[in-house]
């Protein structure tokens, strides 16, 4: 009878060990699947971040070009006004100096 108990205990240990190994194998496969999914998600996120960064740079470049163009036109208008003012004042001072102002 003790031999039968030892054999039954050994059989139970083998079944438990086989189930433990099967559970560990399933967990390992699950872990590999999770890591692969996370890797794919990371790649997708990085691609989206890169696209977002590219769009932001393009948008900033367009806005900067518009600002520079606007600023150059404003400076050109200001210079034209100042040149006209200088010519007008120069003519007025020249006539004043020549005595023909009034």
C-alpha positions in Angstrom: 0.0 0.0 0.0 2.8 2.5 0.7 4.2 1.8 -2.7 0.8 2.7 -4.3 0.7 6.0 -2.4 4.3 6.9 -3.5 3.4 6.1 -7.1 0.2 8.1 -6.9 2.1 11.1 -5.3 4.7 10.8 -8.1 1.9 10.8 -10.7 0.3 13.8 -9.2 3.6 15.6 -9.1 4.2 14.9 -12.8 0.7 16.1 -13.7 1.2 19.3 -11.7 4.7 19.8 -13.2 3.3 19.3 -16.7 0.5 21.8 -16.0 3.0 24.3 -14.5 5.2 24.0 -17.6 2.2 24.4 -19.9 1.1 27.5 -17.9 4.6 29.0 -18.1 4.8 28.3 -21.8 1.4 30.0 -22.4 2.5 33.0 -20.2 5.7 33.2 -22.2 3.8 33.2 -25.5 1.4 35.8 -24.1 4.4 37.9 -23.0 6.0 37.7 -26.4 2.7 38.7 -28.0 2.3 41.7 -25.7 5.9 42.8 -26.3 5.3 42.6 -30.1 2.1 44.6 -29.9 3.8 47.2 -27.7 6.7 47.4 -30.2 4.2 47.9 -33.1 2.4 50.5 -31.2 5.6 52.3 -30.3 6.6 52.3 -34.0 3.2 53.7 -35.0 3.4 56.4 -32.3 6.9 57.4 -33.3 5.8 57.6 -37.0 2.9 59.9 -35.9 5.1 62.0 -33.8 7.5 62.4 -36.7 4.6 63.4 -39.1 3.3 65.8 -36.5 6.8 67.3 -36.1 7.1 67.7 -39.9 3.7 69.4 -40.2 4.6 71.7 -37.3 7.9 72.7 -39.0 6.2 73.2 -42.4 3.5 75.4 -40.7 6.1 77.4 -38.9 8.1 77.9 -42.1 5.0 79.1 -44.0 4.1 81.5 -41.2 7.7 82.8 -40.9 7.8 83.4 -44.7 4.5 85.3 -44.5 5.8 87.4 -41.6 9.1 88.2 -43.4 7.2 89.1 -46.5 4.8 91.3 -44.5 7.7 92.9 -42.7 9.6 93.6 -45.9 6.6 95.4 -47.5 6.1 97.5 -44.3 9.8 98.4 -44.3 9.7 99.3 -48.0 6.6 101.5 -47.5 8.3 103.2 -44.5 11.4 103.8 -46.5 9.4 105.2 -49.4 7.6 107.5 -47.0 10.8 108.6 -45.4 12.4 109.3 -48.8 9.4 111.3 -49.9 9.5 113.2 -46.6 13.3 113.9 -47.0 12.8 115.1 -50.6 9.9 117.4 -49.5 11.9 118.8 -46.6 15.0 119.2 -48.8 13.0 121.1 -51.4 11.4 123.2 -48.7 14.7 124.1 -47.1 16.3 124.8 -50.5 13.5 127.2 -51.3 13.7 128.8 -47.9 17.4 129.2 -48.3 17.0 130.7 -51.8 14.3 133.0 -50.5 11.5 131.7 -52.7 9.4 130.0 -50.1 6.5 132.2 -50.0 
